[in-house]
Amino acid sequence: MSPAEVTVHVNRGSTNTLEPASTALETDGSFRLSLTGHESPAHVHCRLDGDLERIASLAGANYYVEPDSVTTVPVAVDADAIDQPVDGCLEILTGYGSESVAIDVTVVPGPPGVDVDESLAEPTRTEPEPTPLEQVVDRMTNGSGLDSGTLAVLALGMVALAIATLTTASIASPVATAGLGIVVAGVVVALFLLLQ
């Protein structure tokens, strides 16, 4: 979010004139003053007044404003140092003090800070889903056991895999290799369906 801004037109229409776009500003942080030059160049002096002076500071006091250009004056505000609104004014002078305008500034306390739990910075890691074979091994090692139907399908699957592997090794043809792939896929699907 960009900081608040107040604009003052310098020498618009005649020399040594200042025209603020607004005469009041409310902010909860730093803001900027935009000095918009017009027909002729000018030396402009800026200062803070009132309670605003104790929580804000200007980047500089004196500025040279060229015609048809914008000179930006940053105003740093320490809104964290306050717990209630602070009023003051930003005064802009030109023509060696013959012309001046004052912009009323109210600084309100900023929103309270949010404490972030450090554990949120650590990435969460999720365990991948176990494969059907890992589920079978896990059930067997955890002592939860398998029912007789699952054991029978597991034994038949192992026998089918052994036969398909031996056949593929002895024939060594692409058709036998494709058959082995089909048997492996069938055993995996059967185990998956049994464990659901």
C-alpha positions in Angstrom: 0.0 0.0 0.0 1.4 3.4 -1.0 1.9 6.1 1.7 -0.6 8.9 2.1 0.1 12.0 0.0 -0.7 15.7 0.2 -0.2 18.0 -2.9 0.6 21.7 -2.9 0.7 23.7 -6.1 3.5 26.2 -6.3 3.3 29.4 -8.4 0.1 28.4 -10.2 -1.2 31.6 -11.8 1.3 34.0 -10.2 4.6 34.1 -8.4 4.9 33.3 -4.7 1.6 31.4 -4.4 0.9 28.2 -2.7 -2.4 26.2 -3.2 -2.9 23.0 -1.2 -5.1 20.4 -2.8 -6.4 19.7 0.7 -5.8 21.4 4.1 -6.0 18.3 6.3 -4.5 14.8 6.3 -5.1 11.8 8.6 -2.6 9.0 8.5 -1.4 6.0 10.5 2.2 6.2 9.1 4.6 8.1 7.0 3.4 10.2 4.1 4.7 12.5 1.4 4.3 16.1 0.4 4.2 16.6 -3.4 5.2 20.1 -4.4 3.9 20.6 -8.0 5.7 23.4 -9.8 3.9 25.6 -12.4 4.9 28.9 -14.2 8.1 29.9 -12.4 10.7 28.2 -10.1 10.5 28.7 -6.4 12.4 28.1 -3.2 10.1 26.4 -0.7 10.7 25.9 3.0 8.9 23.1 5.0 8.6 22.6 8.7 6.6 20.6 11.2 4.7 22.2 14.1 2.8 21.1 17.2 2.9 17.6 18.6 3.6 16.3 15.1 7.1 17.5 15.5 8.0 15.0 18.2 6.9 11.9 16.2 7.7 13.0 12.6 10.7 14.3 10.7 11.3 15.8 7.2 14.0 14.6 4.9 15.0 18.2 4.5 13.7 21.7 5.1 14.5 23.6 1.9 13.5 22.6 -1.6 13.9 24.1 -5.1 10.8 23.5 -7.2 11.2 23.8 -10.9 8.3 24.7 -13.3 6.3 21.7 -14.6 7.9 19.2 -12.2 7.0 17.5 -9.0 9.3 17.6 -6.0 8.5 14.9 -3.4 9.2 15.5 0.3 9.1 12.4 2.4 7.7 12.8 5.9 8.8 9.9 8.2 6.3 9.2 11.0 6.8 6.9 13.9 3.2 5.9 14.5 4.3 2.9 16.6 5.4 5.4 19.4 1.8 6.6 20.0 -1.3 5.0 21.5 -3.6 7.9 20.8 -4.0 10.4 17.9 -1.4 13.2 17.6 -2.3 16.5 16.0 0.1 19.1 14.4 0.6 20.8 11.1 2.9 20.8 8.1 3.8 24.3 7.2 5.0 25.2 3.7 6.5 28.7 3.0 7.7 30.5 -0.2 8.7 34.0 -1.2 11.0 34.3 1.8 8.1 33.7 4.1 5.7 36.1 2.4 3.3 33.2 1.5 2.6 30.2 3.6 0.0 27.5 4.0 -0.5 25.0 6.9 -1.9 21.5 6.4 -3.4 20.0 9.6 -2.0 16.5 10.1 -3.5 13.9 12.5 -1.5 10.8 13.1 -3.5 7.9 14.5 -2.0 4.8 16.0 -1.4 2.1 13.4 -3.1 -1.3 13.6 -1.7 -3.6 16.3 1.1 -5.9 15.3 0.4 -9.5 14.6 2.5 -12.1 16.4 3.4 -14.9 14.0 4.1 -18.4 15.4 7.6 -19.5 14.3 6.3 -23.0 13.6 4.3 -21.5 10.6 7.6 -20.9 8.9 8.5 -24.6 8.9 7.2 -26.5 5.8 4.7 -29.2 6.5 5.6 -32.6 5.2 3.0 -35.1 4.3 3.8 -38.8 4.1 3.1 -40.4 0.7 0.3 -42.9 0.5 1.7 -46.4 1.0 1.5 -48.8 -2.0 -0.7 -51.9 -1.7 2.3 -54.1 -1.1 3.5 -51.7 1.7 0.1 -51.9 3.3 0.2 -55.7 3.3 3.7 -55.7 4.8 2.6 -53.1 7.4 -0.4 -55.3 8.4 1.8 -58.3 8.7 4.5 -56.6 10.7 2.1 -54.8 13.0 0.5 -58.1 14.0 -3.0 -57.0 12.9 -2.9 -60.0 10.6 -4.6 -60.6 7.3 -7.8 -62.6 6.8 -7.6 -65.9 4.9 -9.1 -64.5 1.7 -6.4 -61.8 1.5 -3.6 -64.3 2.2 -5.0 -66.6 -0.5 -5.0 -63.8 -3.1 -1.5 -62.8 -2.0 -0.3 -66.4 -2.4 -2.0 -66.8 -5.8 -0.6 -63.4 -6.9 3.0 -64.5 -6.0 2.5 -67.8 -7.9 1.2 -65.9 -10.9 4.1 -63.5 -10.8 6.6 -66.3 -10.5 5.1 -68.2 -13.5 4.9 -65.0 -15.6 8.5 -64.2 -14.8 9.8 -67.6 -15.6 7.8 -67.7 -18.9 9.1 -64.3 -19.9 12.7 -65.3 -19.1 12.4 -68.6 -21.1 10.6 -67.2 -24.2 12.1 -63.8 -24.2 9.6 -62.2 -26.6 7.8 -58.9 -26.5 4.4 -60.7 -26.1 5.7 -62.5 -23.0 7.0 -59.3 -21.5 3.6 -57.6 -22.1 1.9 -60.6 -20.4 4.2 -60.2 -17.4 3.2 -56.5 -17.2 -0.5 -57.5 -17.3 0.0 -60.0 -14.5 1.9 -57.5 -12.3 -0.9 -54.9 -12.9 -3.6 -57.5 -12.0 -1.9 -58.5 -8.8 -1.4 -54.8 -7.7 -5.1 -54.0 -8.5 -6.3 -57.1 -6.6 -4.2 -56.1 -3.5 -5.5 -52.5 -3.8 -9.1 -53.7 -3.9 -8.6 -56.1 -1.0 -7.1 -53.5 1.3 -9.8 -50.9 0.7 
